[in-house]
Amino acid sequence: MRQLFAGNSLGLLFKPTARTASAGGPDYDLGPVADEVIAILNCAAASAGTNPTADVKLQSSLPIVVGTLNEVTAGAVDIPLRNATDDNIKLAYAWTQSGARQIKNVYLMLKRVGTIASGKIVKVGIFTDNSGDPSATQVGAYSASVAADTMSTSYAWVKFTFATPIDVADATKYWIQLEGDYTLSASNQVNWRVRTVASGGLFDIFDTAWGGAVTTQKAEGYIEQYNFTDVAAGAFAQVTGASDSLQSLVVDSDQIGQFLRAYFTIGGSSNPSFTFGATVLGIKQYRN
């Protein structure tokens, strides 16, 4: 017998939003409560496009795991961000991804030098590669901002979180790009710790343009990633542009991991657009 009680979990997989491109939604932590999961899709008729279609499916992942990790054991070097006019305006470090994954958090070894005004921030983005430099093509959105004035004056791990995990492809080179908005200064800034190596580094600095990867410098940082895969029997019926659609799915907990997301694929031509959202309800079962 399925019954609702105070321990049930209820949350948004994603807010009702206009969708024009295929992508994954935010991650949702089901926690330990659910024996069954009910997912509800609410999709409005297409607002644009020719022969528009929307396919939405559930994906799940076990807890996040550490991906690429670089640590400084010797040869530490301080690399300042926003050092002066046309000097270290952006910093970036490259890695080659192993396995198709979804980036949730990036940790960088940073410290604050001097005084930075309140309200100023640093953030990271993930960018594709362009012949050994970061390209102008960003993958997903920027991380949540971190207040630069509250950062430690000693080196510490600084966590950058993506509200919607960033999908990255196997065997593909990407760049972690660090940016800020505080006043350019050689004495009031954020430093990223790197180490000097004989070879194999992929650090890059933007002054007025990217300068090309420095192979003798490795930046200190690591990535936490999900491994989302399709949930068995977790696909909603395809939505066409003709009418609104309200659907639900029930999935046993043994079919899913701790974290859940919805992945949507938009089809059609002439810039198709749908507005839809999804909620998820974790249900605990017991028998009378």
Backbone as CSV, one residue per row, in Angstrom:
resi,resn,N_x,N_y,N_z,CA_x,CA_y,CA_z,C_x,C_y,C_z
1,MET,0.849,-1.194,0.000,0.000,0.000,0.000,0.878,1.234,0.000
2,ARG,0.707,2.142,-0.960,1.481,3.359,-1.059,0.751,4.481,-0.330
3,GLN,1.432,5.107,0.606,0.821,6.215,1.324,1.830,7.345,1.483
4,LEU,1.319,8.554,1.529,2.159,9.714,1.777,2.320,9.904,3.273
5,PHE,3.490,10.342,3.698,3.676,10.687,5.097,4.774,11.737,5.184
6,ALA,5.094,12.188,6.391,5.953,13.362,6.558,7.351,13.170,6.007
7,GLY,7.805,11.931,5.854,9.157,11.689,5.370,9.295,11.708,3.865
8,ASN,8.198,11.842,3.119,8.291,11.860,1.667,9.080,13.068,1.191
9,SER,9.757,12.912,0.049,10.521,14.025,-0.515,9.836,14.520,-1.780
10,LEU,9.800,15.824,-1.937,9.163,16.446,-3.092,10.054,17.562,-3.591
11,GLY,10.309,17.589,-4.865,11.156,18.655,-5.384,10.997,18.823,-6.876
12,LEU,11.611,19.897,-7.391,11.595,20.189,-8.813,12.774,19.528,-9.501
13,LEU,12.521,18.791,-10.568,13.615,18.388,-11.434,14.073,19.581,-12.257
14,PHE,13.126,20.350,-12.758,13.464,21.653,-13.332,12.210,22.509,-13.363
15,LYS,12.411,23.829,-13.239,11.312,24.784,-13.241,10.718,24.902,-14.641
16,PRO,9.413,25.271,-14.725,8.837,25.515,-16.042,9.633,26.596,-16.786
17,THR,10.231,26.212,-17.880,11.141,27.083,-18.613,11.004,26.802,-20.095
18,ALA,11.184,27.835,-20.914,11.198,27.648,-22.362,12.476,26.925,-22.760
19,ARG,12.335,25.835,-23.485,13.473,25.023,-23.904,13.570,25.022,-25.431
20,THR,14.760,25.337,-25.933,14.952,25.378,-27.375,16.069,24.448,-27.837
21,ALA,16.761,23.808,-26.894,17.875,22.940,-27.252,17.896,21.722,-26.336
22,SER,18.475,20.645,-26.813,18.580,19.424,-26.018,19.601,19.616,-24.899
23,ALA,19.267,19.172,-23.690,20.158,19.356,-22.547,19.636,18.580,-21.356
24,GLY,20.490,18.424,-20.349,20.084,17.842,-19.082,19.663,18.925,-18.119
25,GLY,18.779,18.569,-17.189,18.319,19.512,-16.185,19.176,19.459,-14.938
26,PRO,18.819,20.229,-13.921,19.542,20.206,-12.643,19.458,18.834,-11.979
27,ASP,20.384,18.599,-11.062,20.405,17.341,-10.320,19.525,17.446,-9.084
28,TYR,18.896,16.327,-8.731,18.023,16.286,-7.555,18.428,15.111,-6.678
29,ASP,18.672,15.365,-5.406,19.093,14.342,-4.455,17.857,13.698,-3.844
30,LEU,17.629,12.431,-4.175,16.476,11.715,-3.630,16.650,11.377,-2.161
31,GLY,17.911,11.247,-1.718,18.150,10.891,-0.332,17.705,9.463,-0.044
32,PRO,17.583,9.116,1.237,17.267,7.732,1.606,15.772,7.434,1.706
33,VAL,14.908,8.418,1.412,13.505,8.272,1.766,12.711,7.389,0.819
34,ALA,13.104,7.337,-0.458,12.190,6.809,-1.473,12.266,5.299,-1.636
35,ASP,11.088,4.635,-1.652,10.956,3.271,-2.136,10.482,3.289,-3.585
36,GLU,9.688,4.288,-3.895,9.234,4.526,-5.265,9.401,6.008,-5.571
37,VAL,9.531,6.287,-6.846,9.628,7.671,-7.299,8.541,7.923,-8.336
38,ILE,7.794,8.986,-8.122,6.826,9.442,-9.119,7.366,10.724,-9.735
39,ALA,7.502,10.733,-11.036,7.936,11.933,-11.755,6.765,12.441,-12.579
40,ILE,6.572,13.752,-12.554,5.444,14.376,-13.244,5.979,15.398,-14.233
41,LEU,5.555,15.284,-15.486,5.954,16.202,-16.545,4.759,17.050,-16.941
42,ASN,4.958,18.353,-16.968,3.919,19.293,-17.388,4.476,20.115,-18.536
43,CYS,3.978,19.859,-19.738,4.532,20.478,-20.934,3.442,21.211,-21.709
44,ALA,3.696,22.475,-21.992,2.753,23.259,-22.790,2.975,22.981,-24.269
45,ALA,1.966,23.270,-25.060,2.095,23.133,-26.507,3.249,23.999,-27.007
46,ALA,3.877,23.567,-28.077,5.020,24.295,-28.607,4.632,25.718,-28.972
47,SER,5.539,26.644,-28.644,5.276,28.050,-28.945,5.925,28.491,-30.247
48,ALA,6.765,27.622,-30.811,7.428,27.975,-32.064,7.937,26.710,-32.727
49,GLY,8.255,26.828,-34.032,8.893,25.729,-34.740,7.978,24.993,-35.693
50,THR,8.615,24.236,-36.564,7.912,23.394,-37.520,8.072,21.936,-37.101
51,ASN,6.952,21.232,-36.975,6.944,19.839,-36.515,7.758,19.647,-35.232
52,PRO,7.513,20.475,-34.230,8.317,20.375,-33.004,7.948,19.146,-32.177
53,THR,8.960,18.549,-31.561,8.761,17.419,-30.656,9.636,17.608,-29.422
54,ALA,9.180,17.020,-28.323,9.967,17.042,-27.088,9.968,15.631,-26.504
55,ASP,11.170,15.099,-26.288,11.334,13.801,-25.643,12.041,14.024,-24.308
56,VAL,11.424,13.576,-23.227,11.974,13.782,-21.879,12.129,12.423,-21.209
57,LYS,13.297,12.188,-20.625,13.560,10.924,-19.938,14.266,11.204,-18.621
58,LEU,14.151,10.244,-17.710,14.833,10.333,-16.425,16.197,9.662,-16.522
59,GLN,17.178,10.274,-15.864,18.503,9.689,-15.732,18.899,9.731,-14.262
60,SER,19.703,8.776,-13.829,20.134,8.771,-12.436,21.621,8.475,-12.340
61,SER,22.181,8.808,-11.171,23.599,8.606,-10.926,23.808,8.234,-9.465
62,LEU,24.832,7.461,-9.210,25.315,7.269,-7.852,25.973,8.563,-7.382
63,PRO,26.371,8.670,-6.127,27.006,9.910,-5.650,28.204,10.308,-6.503
64,ILE,28.484,11.599,-6.493,29.563,12.148,-7.292,30.911,11.568,-6.866
65,VAL,31.807,11.493,-7.830,33.148,10.975,-7.573,34.171,11.987,-8.071
66,VAL,35.380,11.881,-7.530,36.459,12.783,-7.922,36.991,12.370,-9.287
67,GLY,37.111,13.357,-10.170,37.699,13.113,-11.472,39.152,13.545,-11.478
68,THR,39.533,14.392,-12.438,40.903,14.878,-12.575,41.374,15.553,-11.298
69,LEU,42.601,15.224,-10.848,43.158,15.816,-9.630,44.615,16.186,-9.859
70,ASN,44.950,17.432,-9.604,46.335,17.887,-9.608,46.644,18.480,-8.250
71,GLU,47.723,18.043,-7.620,48.139,18.560,-6.334,49.577,19.063,-6.415
72,VAL,49.864,20.113,-5.664,51.200,20.667,-5.625,51.975,19.986,-4.505
73,THR,53.043,19.306,-4.870,53.910,18.695,-3.867,55.262,19.391,-3.800
74,ALA,55.621,20.082,-4.857,56.876,20.827,-4.887,56.812,21.813,-6.048
75,GLY,57.680,22.816,-5.998,57.750,23.767,-7.105,56.552,24.688,-7.206
76,ALA,55.976,25.109,-6.067,54.779,25.944,-6.078,55.059,27.334,-6.642
77,VAL,54.108,27.807,-7.445,54.186,29.139,-8.046,52.830,29.817,-7.868
78,ASP,52.829,31.090,-7.484,51.596,31.866,-7.361,51.288,32.543,-8.694
79,ILE,50.096,32.283,-9.238,49.670,32.935,-10.474,48.505,33.863,-10.142
80,PRO,48.699,35.187,-10.274,47.640,36.127,-9.908,46.564,36.235,-10.993
81,LEU,45.344,36.477,-10.566,44.218,36.761,-11.458,43.933,38.254,-11.420
82,ARG,43.794,38.879,-12.595,43.491,40.316,-12.714,44.595,41.134,-12.035
83,ASN,45.813,40.925,-12.524,46.999,41.524,-11.926,47.139,43.005,-12.252
84,ALA,46.772,43.389,-13.473,46.869,44.786,-13.928,46.184,44.861,-15.286
85,THR,46.149,46.047,-15.853,45.540,46.212,-17.173,46.210,45.281,-18.177
86,ASP,45.401,44.502,-18.870,45.892,43.555,-19.878,46.924,42.585,-19.305
87,ASP,46.733,42.182,-18.054,47.690,41.294,-17.401,46.932,40.264,-16.557
88,ASN,46.941,39.006,-17.013,46.296,37.907,-16.287,44.809,38.164,-16.032
89,ILE,44.104,38.586,-17.060,42.679,38.916,-16.924,41.854,37.652,-16.689
90,LYS,42.239,36.546,-17.316,41.611,35.244,-17.099,42.723,34.202,-16.981
91,LEU,42.444,33.141,-16.233,43.367,32.014,-16.110,42.629,30.737,-16.476
92,ALA,43.338,29.765,-17.019,42.668,28.530,-17.433,43.619,27.355,-17.347
93,TYR,43.018,26.171,-17.111,43.790,24.933,-17.094,42.998,23.863,-17.844
94,ALA,43.705,23.077,-18.644,43.049,22.088,-19.506,43.224,20.674,-18.978
95,TRP,42.261,19.835,-19.316,42.370,18.397,-19.063,41.620,17.672,-20.169
96,THR,41.948,16.397,-20.346,41.236,15.551,-21.296,40.304,14.640,-20.510
97,GLN,39.024,14.740,-20.796,38.008,14.021,-20.041,38.043,12.523,-20.329
98,SER,37.892,11.731,-19.267,37.797,10.278,-19.404,36.381,9.841,-19.059
99,GLY,35.624,9.403,-20.053,34.240,8.981,-19.859,33.275,10.140,-19.996
100,ALA,32.114,9.871,-20.558,31.056,10.885,-20.642,30.481,11.083,-19.242
101,ARG,30.616,12.269,-18.698,30.223,12.543,-17.325,29.542,13.904,-17.243
102,GLN,29.183,14.302,-16.009,28.514,15.571,-15.760,29.209,16.234,-14.563
103,ILE,29.784,17.393,-14.779,30.560,18.075,-13.747,29.623,18.829,-12.813
104,LYS,29.736,18.556,-11.516,28.939,19.241,-10.509,29.747,20.309,-9.775
105,ASN,30.970,19.959,-9.374,31.801,20.890,-8.604,33.217,20.923,-9.164
106,VAL,33.809,22.111,-9.101,35.229,22.287,-9.386,35.865,22.900,-8.146
107,TYR,36.985,22.325,-7.704,37.731,22.844,-6.555,39.081,23.361,-7.041
108,LEU,39.404,24.595,-6.689,40.694,25.182,-7.038,41.408,25.620,-5.765
109,MET,42.734,25.502,-5.765,43.544,25.942,-4.633,43.861,27.433,-4.822
110,LEU,43.148,28.257,-4.058,43.230,29.707,-4.228,43.495,30.396,-2.897
111,LYS,43.973,31.622,-2.973,44.061,32.471,-1.792,43.841,33.916,-2.206
112,ARG,43.425,34.718,-1.233,43.269,36.157,-1.451,44.533,36.867,-0.982
113,VAL,44.951,37.840,-1.779,46.083,38.688,-1.416,45.572,40.110,-1.240
114,GLY,45.874,40.732,-0.091,45.432,42.099,0.151,43.948,42.184,0.437
115,THR,43.349,43.312,0.069,41.939,43.594,0.357,41.159,43.714,-0.933
116,ILE,40.068,42.972,-1.026,39.174,43.046,-2.191,37.824,43.553,-1.707
117,ALA,37.230,44.463,-2.446,35.980,45.100,-2.033,34.851,44.086,-1.894
118,SER,33.970,44.341,-0.955,32.792,43.501,-0.757,31.933,43.504,-2.019
119,GLY,31.355,42.369,-2.321,30.489,42.253,-3.489,31.211,41.812,-4.748
120,LYS,32.525,41.756,-4.716,33.291,41.303,-5.878,33.458,39.778,-5.817
121,ILE,33.524,39.156,-6.980,33.431,37.690,-7.025,34.475,37.074,-7.946
122,VAL,34.604,35.739,-7.792,35.286,34.916,-8.779,34.336,33.781,-9.157
123,LYS,34.533,33.224,-10.342,33.673,32.146,-10.828,34.458,31.332,-11.842
124,VAL,33.952,30.143,-12.180,34.594,29.340,-13.211,33.568,28.932,-14.260
125,GLY,34.076,28.709,-15.451,33.276,28.171,-16.545,34.061,27.068,-17.229
126,ILE,33.359,26.223,-17.959,33.979,25.150,-18.726,33.893,25.517,-20.204
127,PHE,35.047,25.480,-20.884,35.117,25.889,-22.282,35.774,24.793,-23.115
128,THR,35.402,24.732,-24.376,36.017,23.783,-25.294,37.393,24.287,-25.717
129,ASP,38.121,23.422,-26.414,39.485,23.740,-26.842,39.500,24.282,-28.265
130,ASN,40.430,25.214,-28.480,40.626,25.776,-29.814,42.120,25.803,-30.113
131,SER,42.613,24.704,-30.645,44.017,24.608,-31.046,44.978,24.950,-29.912
132,GLY,44.682,24.437,-28.707,45.592,24.619,-27.590,45.299,25.787,-26.686
133,ASP,44.214,26.515,-26.944,43.745,27.597,-26.084,42.267,27.373,-25.780
134,PRO,41.741,28.015,-24.715,40.289,27.975,-24.528,39.588,28.651,-25.708
135,SER,38.514,28.044,-26.170,37.741,28.652,-27.246,36.737,29.640,-26.655
136,ALA,35.965,30.266,-27.519,34.882,31.140,-27.066,33.609,30.367,-26.787
137,THR,33.624,29.037,-26.992,32.445,28.207,-26.804,32.392,27.678,-25.382
138,GLN,31.428,28.165,-24.611,31.261,27.717,-23.231,30.300,26.537,-23.193
139,VAL,30.607,25.566,-22.337,29.734,24.407,-22.146,28.890,24.668,-20.905
140,GLY,27.579,24.830,-21.096,26.711,25.142,-19.967,26.921,26.553,-19.457
141,ALA,26.499,26.786,-18.213,26.567,28.105,-17.602,27.761,28.189,-16.654
142,TYR,28.031,29.398,-16.179,29.072,29.581,-15.172,28.648,28.943,-13.847
143,SER,29.640,28.692,-13.011,29.370,28.224,-11.654,28.718,29.331,-10.843
144,ALA,28.219,28.965,-9.675,27.813,29.976,-8.706,29.041,30.814,-8.333
145,SER,28.821,32.079,-8.086,29.920,32.978,-7.755,30.398,32.752,-6.324
146,VAL,31.667,33.006,-6.092,32.263,32.957,-4.760,32.728,34.358,-4.397
147,ALA,32.375,34.835,-3.218,32.755,36.179,-2.773,34.262,36.248,-2.570
148,ALA,34.926,37.103,-3.339,36.386,37.176,-3.276,36.875,37.733,-1.948
149,ASP,36.118,38.644,-1.330,36.585,39.283,-0.098,36.554,38.344,1.100
150,THR,35.814,37.232,1.002,35.726,36.286,2.124,36.712,35.132,1.994
151,MET,37.472,35.069,0.920,38.420,33.982,0.718,39.575,34.091,1.696
152,SER,40.154,32.952,2.043,41.269,32.913,2.987,42.507,33.567,2.386
153,THR,43.344,34.133,3.271,44.621,34.682,2.823,45.717,33.609,2.798
154,SER,45.364,32.400,3.201,46.236,31.237,3.024,45.591,30.317,1.994
155,TYR,46.383,29.560,1.286,45.830,28.692,0.260,44.844,27.693,0.861
156,ALA,43.697,27.540,0.193,42.661,26.612,0.624,41.848,26.203,-0.603
157,TRP,41.180,25.047,-0.495,40.309,24.611,-1.584,39.080,25.510,-1.633
158,VAL,38.798,26.057,-2.794,37.608,26.879,-3.016,36.685,26.108,-3.964
159,LYS,35.438,25.934,-3.528,34.466,25.114,-4.253,33.596,25.981,-5.149
160,PHE,33.503,25.581,-6.421,32.632,26.232,-7.404,31.594,25.204,-7.852
161,THR,30.319,25.526,-7.662,29.235,24.570,-7.910,28.386,25.012,-9.100
162,PHE,28.056,24.061,-9.949,27.179,24.308,-11.096,25.756,23.885,-10.733
163,ALA,24.824,24.813,-10.823,23.431,24.504,-10.497,22.907,23.383,-11.387
164,THR,23.236,23.437,-12.659,22.936,22.361,-13.596,24.248,21.710,-13.992
165,PRO,24.443,20.424,-13.700,25.715,19.777,-14.028,26.074,19.939,-15.505
166,ILE,27.378,20.068,-15.754,27.886,20.313,-17.103,28.209,18.991,-17.773
167,ASP,27.548,18.701,-18.890,27.814,17.471,-19.627,29.117,17.593,-20.414
168,VAL,30.025,16.638,-20.208,31.286,16.608,-20.946,31.445,15.246,-21.603
169,ALA,32.108,15.229,-22.745,32.219,14.024,-23.568,33.536,13.308,-23.304
170,ASP,33.530,12.005,-23.561,34.721,11.185,-23.376,35.826,11.615,-24.341
171,ALA,37.082,11.476,-23.882,38.272,11.693,-24.713,38.270,13.074,-25.371
172,THR,37.782,14.068,-24.651,37.662,15.422,-25.187,38.386,16.397,-24.266
173,LYS,39.088,17.348,-24.852,39.843,18.339,-24.098,38.953,19.533,-23.758
174,TYR,38.969,19.915,-22.480,38.213,21.068,-22.002,39.126,21.965,-21.157
175,TRP,38.652,23.173,-20.914,39.379,24.140,-20.091,38.509,24.604,-18.935
176,ILE,39.079,24.593,-17.715,38.485,25.279,-16.566,38.978,26.716,-16.614
177,GLN,38.073,27.646,-16.715,38.440,29.058,-16.869,38.032,29.839,-15.631
178,LEU,38.995,30.475,-14.974,38.766,31.257,-13.762,38.696,32.732,-14.118
179,GLU,37.612,33.379,-13.659,37.405,34.799,-13.935,36.983,35.529,-12.662
180,GLY,37.102,36.837,-12.666,36.661,37.658,-11.544,36.212,39.019,-12.019
181,ASP,35.665,39.801,-11.093,35.218,41.143,-11.477,35.768,42.233,-10.549
182,TYR,36.734,41.886,-9.689,37.290,42.892,-8.780,38.253,43.812,-9.535
183,THR,38.577,44.929,-8.926,39.427,45.928,-9.552,40.811,45.363,-9.846
184,LEU,41.315,45.629,-11.039,42.650,45.180,-11.412,43.681,45.740,-10.433
185,SER,44.545,44.855,-9.911,45.508,45.300,-8.912,46.624,44.284,-8.759
186,ALA,47.865,44.766,-8.601,48.996,43.887,-8.356,49.137,43.544,-6.878
187,SER,48.348,44.194,-6.018,48.474,43.960,-4.573,47.188,43.462,-3.926
188,ASN,46.060,43.583,-4.603,44.770,43.119,-4.081,44.142,42.204,-5.133
189,GLN,44.273,40.904,-4.938,43.932,39.979,-6.011,43.718,38.575,-5.449
190,VAL,43.356,37.667,-6.331,43.256,36.247,-6.020,44.387,35.523,-6.742
191,ASN,45.057,34.614,-6.032,46.133,33.801,-6.622,45.687,32.358,-6.750
192,TRP,46.114,31.713,-7.823,45.897,30.280,-8.056,47.254,29.597,-7.937
193,ARG,47.344,28.543,-7.134,48.621,27.871,-6.947,48.842,26.838,-8.044
194,VAL,49.996,26.916,-8.671,50.393,25.959,-9.692,51.758,25.404,-9.306
195,ARG,52.190,24.372,-10.029,53.530,23.869,-9.777,54.291,23.752,-11.091
196,THR,55.587,23.914,-10.973,56.460,23.826,-12.132,56.791,22.366,-12.407
197,VAL,56.598,21.942,-13.649,56.876,20.566,-14.055,57.746,20.591,-15.303
198,ALA,58.367,19.473,-15.573,59.222,19.400,-16.760,58.391,19.433,-18.042
199,SER,57.220,18.793,-17.995,56.345,18.744,-19.164,54.968,18.278,-18.722
200,GLY,54.010,18.356,-19.617,52.680,17.826,-19.340,51.704,18.822,-18.748
201,GLY,52.153,20.042,-18.456,51.228,21.054,-17.957,50.412,21.665,-19.088
202,LEU,49.274,22.233,-18.726,48.409,22.866,-19.738,47.759,24.103,-19.135
203,PHE,48.567,25.033,-18.680,48.073,26.270,-18.072,48.098,27.389,-19.111
204,ASP,47.106,28.269,-19.037,47.005,29.333,-20.033,46.579,30.635,-19.365
205,ILE,47.052,31.740,-19.920,46.786,33.077,-19.370,46.261,33.982,-20.477
206,PHE,45.187,34.714,-20.153,44.604,35.677,-21.082,44.993,37.082,-20.643
207,ASP,45.730,37.800,-21.495,46.015,39.220,-21.273,45.063,40.033,-22.159
208,THR,45.403,40.146,-23.428,44.453,40.656,-24.418,43.992,39.527,-25.340
209,ALA,44.686,38.416,-25.251,44.326,37.185,-25.968,44.981,36.038,-25.210
210,TRP,44.533,34.823,-25.492,45.167,33.671,-24.860,46.568,33.498,-25.403
211,GLY,47.505,33.135,-24.518,48.910,33.108,-24.900,49.439,31.768,-25.314
212,GLY,48.602,30.734,-25.286,49.077,29.393,-25.599,49.428,28.644,-24.332
213,ALA,49.110,27.358,-24.288,49.295,26.568,-23.070,50.762,26.529,-22.650
214,VAL,50.979,26.746,-21.343,52.318,26.647,-20.759,52.481,25.214,-20.264
215,THR,53.316,24.441,-20.930,53.417,23.010,-20.631,54.255,22.721,-19.390
216,THR,54.891,23.746,-18.822,55.700,23.548,-17.617,54.971,23.970,-16.347
217,GLN,53.657,24.206,-16.437,52.887,24.599,-15.250,51.613,23.761,-15.157
218,LYS,51.405,23.142,-13.967,50.183,22.413,-13.673,49.444,23.133,-12.552
219,ALA,48.164,23.439,-12.780,47.360,24.132,-11.772,46.807,23.134,-10.770
220,GLU,46.644,23.575,-9.528,46.133,22.693,-8.484,44.614,22.781,-8.433
221,GLY,43.958,21.648,-8.625,42.504,21.614,-8.600,41.988,20.218,-8.857
222,TYR,40.693,20.046,-8.633,40.069,18.769,-8.978,38.594,18.977,-9.280
223,ILE,38.002,17.949,-9.868,36.631,17.998,-10.375,35.818,16.890,-9.715
224,GLU,34.554,17.172,-9.381,33.618,16.143,-8.939,32.549,15.970,-10.011
225,GLN,32.273,14.712,-10.349,31.426,14.416,-11.495,30.349,13.389,-11.156
226,TYR,29.221,13.516,-11.846,28.209,12.467,-11.858,28.445,11.553,-13.064
227,ASN,27.775,10.410,-13.023,27.722,9.514,-14.181,26.261,9.157,-14.421
228,PHE,25.519,10.074,-15.030,24.096,9.862,-15.267,23.877,8.868,-16.402
229,THR,22.978,7.924,-16.169,22.556,6.971,-17.192,21.035,6.900,-17.206
230,ASP,20.478,6.417,-18.309,19.030,6.362,-18.455,18.405,5.419,-17.425
231,VAL,17.285,5.821,-16.867,16.514,4.991,-15.946,15.635,4.043,-16.762
232,ALA,15.649,2.764,-16.412,14.809,1.791,-17.102,13.346,2.187,-16.988
233,ALA,12.633,2.175,-18.113,11.216,2.564,-18.157,11.021,3.981,-17.629
234,GLY,12.025,4.839,-17.862,11.962,6.197,-17.332,11.741,7.271,-18.376
235,ALA,11.208,6.909,-19.531,10.965,7.890,-20.593,9.482,8.244,-20.669
236,PHE,9.188,9.534,-20.726,7.820,9.990,-20.958,7.482,9.810,-22.441
237,ALA,6.187,9.754,-22.739,5.749,9.701,-24.134,6.137,10.993,-24.843
238,GLN,6.501,10.871,-26.099,6.908,12.049,-26.858,5.783,13.079,-26.913
239,VAL,6.165,14.343,-26.748,5.215,15.452,-26.836,5.375,16.117,-28.189
240,THR,4.265,16.306,-28.893,4.297,17.032,-30.160,3.798,18.450,-29.919
241,GLY,3.852,19.251,-30.952,3.519,20.657,-30.770,2.048,20.979,-30.704
242,ALA,1.185,19.986,-30.898,-0.232,20.269,-31.063,-0.938,20.682,-29.780
243,SER,-0.564,20.113,-28.642,-1.361,20.344,-27.440,-0.500,20.228,-26.194
244,ASP,-1.085,20.656,-25.053,-0.414,20.508,-23.766,-0.336,19.026,-23.397
245,SER,0.588,18.709,-22.496,0.743,17.319,-22.063,1.046,17.285,-20.580
246,LEU,0.306,16.451,-19.855,0.558,16.208,-18.434,0.718,14.705,-18.262
247,GLN,1.906,14.260,-17.820,2.201,12.837,-17.719,2.859,12.525,-16.374
248,SER,2.799,11.249,-15.992,3.488,10.805,-14.784,4.126,9.450,-15.026
249,LEU,5.205,9.196,-14.286,5.907,7.912,-14.314,6.121,7.430,-12.894
250,VAL,6.045,6.127,-12.673,6.376,5.538,-11.378,7.547,4.585,-11.585
251,VAL,8.620,4.795,-10.805,9.828,3.991,-10.944,10.218,3.461,-9.572
252,ASP,10.516,2.161,-9.476,10.996,1.576,-8.221,12.392,2.102,-7.906
253,SER,12.686,2.234,-6.620,13.961,2.808,-6.199,15.150,1.956,-6.624
254,ASP,14.951,0.640,-6.809,16.084,-0.194,-7.202,16.488,0.020,-8.653
255,GLN,15.723,0.847,-9.377,16.049,1.185,-10.756,16.886,2.453,-10.866
256,ILE,17.088,3.145,-9.751,17.707,4.463,-9.820,18.787,4.616,-8.752
257,GLY,19.700,5.556,-8.991,20.703,5.928,-8.012,20.185,7.040,-7.114
258,GLN,21.075,7.589,-6.310,20.673,8.611,-5.343,20.277,9.916,-6.005
259,PHE,20.893,10.218,-7.152,20.655,11.501,-7.808,19.883,11.296,-9.106
260,LEU,18.979,12.217,-9.357,18.069,12.116,-10.493,18.088,13.416,-11.276
261,ARG,17.921,13.300,-12.591,17.725,14.482,-13.426,16.837,14.104,-14.599
262,ALA,16.323,15.102,-15.277,15.585,14.893,-16.518,16.452,15.352,-17.678
263,TYR,16.439,14.571,-18.754,17.147,14.962,-19.966,16.126,15.138,-21.072
264,PHE,16.168,16.286,-21.725,15.175,16.576,-22.752,15.846,16.771,-24.098
265,THR,15.170,16.249,-25.135,15.644,16.363,-26.507,14.575,17.070,-27.327
266,ILE,14.952,18.181,-27.937,14.021,18.978,-28.734,14.235,18.663,-30.205
267,GLY,13.160,18.322,-30.902,13.236,18.031,-32.324,12.382,18.985,-33.144
268,GLY,12.558,18.939,-34.453,11.827,19.827,-35.345,12.760,20.807,-36.021
269,SER,12.179,21.775,-36.688,12.963,22.787,-37.396,12.381,24.168,-37.130
270,SER,13.047,25.178,-37.661,12.620,26.581,-37.503,12.542,26.985,-36.034
271,ASN,13.606,26.648,-35.269,13.747,27.052,-33.866,12.569,26.606,-32.989
272,PRO,12.330,25.305,-32.878,11.228,24.835,-32.029,11.458,25.199,-30.567
273,SER,10.357,25.433,-29.857,10.449,25.824,-28.445,9.273,25.247,-27.674
274,PHE,9.559,24.647,-26.521,8.543,24.151,-25.597,8.784,24.773,-24.229
275,THR,7.712,24.976,-23.491,7.841,25.364,-22.093,7.337,24.208,-21.242
276,PHE,8.247,23.634,-20.433,7.825,22.523,-19.588,8.670,22.467,-18.329
277,GLY,8.107,21.809,-17.339,8.784,21.597,-16.073,8.481,20.200,-15.583
278,ALA,9.216,19.762,-14.556,9.002,18.421,-14.015,9.222,18.442,-12.515
279,THR,8.411,17.697,-11.808,8.565,17.527,-10.367,8.779,16.052,-10.063
280,VAL,9.345,15.783,-8.900,9.591,14.398,-8.497,9.135,14.220,-7.060
281,LEU,8.520,13.093,-6.788,8.021,12.777,-5.457,8.567,11.413,-5.048
282,GLY,9.310,11.365,-3.949,9.772,10.108,-3.383,8.789,9.592,-2.359
283,ILE,8.369,8.361,-2.495,7.315,7.809,-1.639,7.838,6.635,-0.822
284,LYS,7.562,6.651,0.451,7.874,5.560,1.331,6.657,4.628,1.402
285,GLN,6.908,3.335,1.380,5.799,2.376,1.419,5.772,1.639,2.748
286,TYR,4.571,1.260,3.184,4.440,0.341,4.301,3.084,-0.354,4.185
287,ARG,2.927,-1.440,4.896,1.672,-2.197,4.824,0.934,-2.095,6.148
288,ASN,-0.382,-2.044,6.037,-1.196,-2.035,7.252,-1.149,-3.429,7.926
